[in-house]
């Protein structure tokens, strides 16, 4: 008997539920109770099935109903459907929890000083098929590499308008000026900034400009290009050691130098009567094409680390 026709599959699933209840419990009244239907509904559903199959599905034996040969075939068919449905949902569930393949992202070197990368690695440990390609580059280069699709997404310290890119706030970081001795940064003005010895490293110029704009907005002629570099190094780790060694002063994200502040190998400049300089860190990605699921999953792992910014992210998505 062929049940695979459009009319048959257009039947309300309650017809199948009613049929299976009668087959299991033997009477319409018992089936109605177990299936939470009325006796009338059970009777109507069985009648609709009988009309579609074209044969009697039950034979009355005393006060109970037993399956006919056609009923037995229908019962086997419905069980097969239930098994297929269960298998389908199981596969979908497994696929939704599988994360495998390459995820490529870029971030400024200072981000490795935060707890976020170890937190990501802990999540990744549950998905052995997931591979990470991570590159440490200055924020401005992150934008270029994401726009050109070298990386799937990246972390940036500045939101630069671009028709192909979209941004979402990840967290905030604070920038501070530090030195190995408090007297090096005790009296600061426009001229003192120009006269000081500075330690330069990739990204420091951007941090300095943000810091100067916040604490010395009137010193508009001073930028990172105005500074005398007593030391240049391509590592933020090395720059911290240079400053701690007394070679010069520099601006860092606070989380990168907190340990040195705590043990007093570094000292921070005062805030000039202003609030702390907090700068948003964004995750940037291309608007199109859509990113693979594995990439979106990893991005969501990062967002889960800072749920306090979820409302801001939702607002950004609505604007986009």
Order of alpha helices (4+ residues) and beta strands (2+ residues): alpha-alpha-alpha-alpha-beta-beta-alpha-beta-alpha-beta-alpha-beta-beta-alpha-beta-alpha-beta-alpha-beta-alpha-beta-beta-alpha-alpha
